[in-house]
Amino acid sequence: MDLQNELNIRPTVSLTSEDGSEVAGFPWNYCTDIVCFDKEPIDFSALSYTPFTNGTPLTFTVTFTDEINALGVKTYNKAGEVTHRELPYTTTDNHTFIFEGPFPTDESEIALNIKVDFVNEGMAHYFFPLKLE
């Protein structure tokens, strides 16, 4: 088993706002059929939150060779609690999705979590901390 190769073939998820600017985010874990690369628990209160106008459409793009089996979008508050599960999104092609918001929350800072389940290669979680304006 080549664990280094398993690590190198990880998918990426990018998030861009309507004007094309990228939103900073980070991978949290990735699992293949062979191995899981888990990270330490996230301290949501210590994250740097990117200013974002709530209601602006967000496009998230998954870069990977495998087909996507399922996609989940949810939000967390600064205490690390899930505030919304299964937020709606629109599929534009096999690897591009749009969340048209606004986020249904009174929170001023949220962490957007995108979970991608792949047909053959496992799953990945990405987080994008947003400061809603």
C-alpha positions as a printed Julia matrix, in Angstrom:
133×3 Matrix{Float64}:
   0.0    0.0     0.0
   1.43   3.38   -1.06
   0.26   5.84    1.61
   2.21   8.73    0.08
   0.39   8.24   -3.23
  -2.93   8.13   -1.35
  -2.04  11.49    0.21
  -0.98  13.02   -3.11
  -4.23  12.25   -4.94
  -6.48  14.18   -2.56
  -9.29  16.22   -4.07
  -9.54  19.98   -3.65
 -12.57  22.18   -3.14
 -12.39  25.86   -4.04
 -14.95  28.53   -3.22
 -15.4   31.74   -5.18
 -17.8   34.63   -4.76
 -19.86  36.18   -7.56
 -17.08  38.62   -8.5
 -14.62  35.74   -8.97
 -12.58  36.31   -5.81
 -11.52  33.19   -3.95
 -12.68  32.59   -0.39
 -10.01  31.23    1.94
 -10.66  27.74    3.27
  -8.9   24.6     4.41
  -9.23  20.82    4.12
 -10.14  19.04    7.32
 -10.05  15.36    6.48
  -9.89  13.03    3.53
 -10.59   9.31    3.4
  -9.88   6.79    0.67
 -10.88   3.15    0.63
  -7.51   2.4     2.25
  -6.76   5.14    4.76
  -8.19   8.25    6.48
  -6.22  11.45    6.98
  -7.97  13.04    9.96
  -7.03  16.4    11.41
  -7.22  17.61   14.98
 -10.55  19.05   16.17
 -11.19  22.56   14.87
 -11.16  25.53   17.26
 -13.83  27.57   15.45
 -13.33  30.55   17.76
  -9.69  30.87   16.64
 -10.32  30.89   12.87
  -9.81  33.91   10.64
 -13.16  34.71    9.05
 -13.29  36.17    5.51
 -15.7   39.12    5.14
 -18.62  38.1     2.95
 -21.87  39.82    1.95
 -24.62  37.41    2.96
 -26.8   36.59   -0.04
 -24.03  36.82   -2.62
 -23.93  33.6    -4.67
 -20.99  31.29   -3.95
 -19.58  28.8    -6.45
 -17.76  25.76   -5.16
 -15.7   23.63   -7.5
 -14.44  20.13   -6.72
 -11.23  19.17   -8.51
 -10.76  15.42   -8.63
 -10.78  12.56  -11.14
 -13.57  10.57   -9.47
 -17.3   11.11   -9.88
 -19.19  12.75   -7.03
 -21.71  10.47   -5.35
 -23.11  13.03   -2.87
 -22.42  16.55   -1.65
 -23.38  18.07    1.69
 -23.32  21.74    2.68
 -23.79  22.85    6.29
 -22.72  25.62    8.63
 -21.09  25.77   12.05
 -21.04  28.66   14.54
 -17.97  29.86   16.45
 -18.74  27.38   19.26
 -18.38  24.52   16.76
 -22.08  23.64   16.77
 -23.87  22.75   13.53
 -26.36  25.54   12.83
 -27.78  24.34    9.5
 -27.64  20.96    7.81
 -28.09  20.23    4.12
 -28.23  23.74    2.73
 -29.61  23.82   -0.83
 -27.34  24.26   -3.83
 -27.63  24.13   -7.63
 -25.53  21.79   -9.77
 -24.04  23.42  -12.88
 -21.92  20.48  -14.02
 -20.44  17.31  -12.51
 -17.95  19.2   -10.33
 -19.34  22.75   -9.99
 -22.1   23.85   -7.62
 -23.69  27.18   -6.62
 -25.07  28.19   -3.24
 -27.32  31.2    -3.77
 -28.04  31.98   -0.12
 -28.46  34.0     1.92
 -27.35  31.9     4.86
 -30.4   31.53    7.14
 -28.7   32.56   10.37
 -28.4   35.32   12.95
 -24.73  34.42   13.46
 -22.21  36.97   12.25
 -19.44  34.42   11.73
 -19.99  30.94   10.33
 -17.84  28.14    8.98
 -19.24  26.71    5.77
 -18.55  22.96    5.59
 -18.58  21.17    2.24
 -18.48  17.38    2.43
 -17.92  15.47   -0.8
 -18.55  11.72   -1.09
 -16.96  10.18   -4.16
 -18.12   7.1    -6.08
 -14.8    5.23   -5.88
 -12.32   7.18   -3.78
 -13.81   7.99   -0.36
 -14.73  11.45    0.97
 -13.35  14.88    1.82
 -14.37  17.75    4.15
 -13.47  21.4     3.51
 -14.21  24.43    5.71
 -14.59  28.06    4.65
 -14.88  30.55    7.57
 -17.11  33.52    6.62
 -17.83  36.8     8.42
 -21.32  37.7     7.26
 -22.03  41.33    6.44
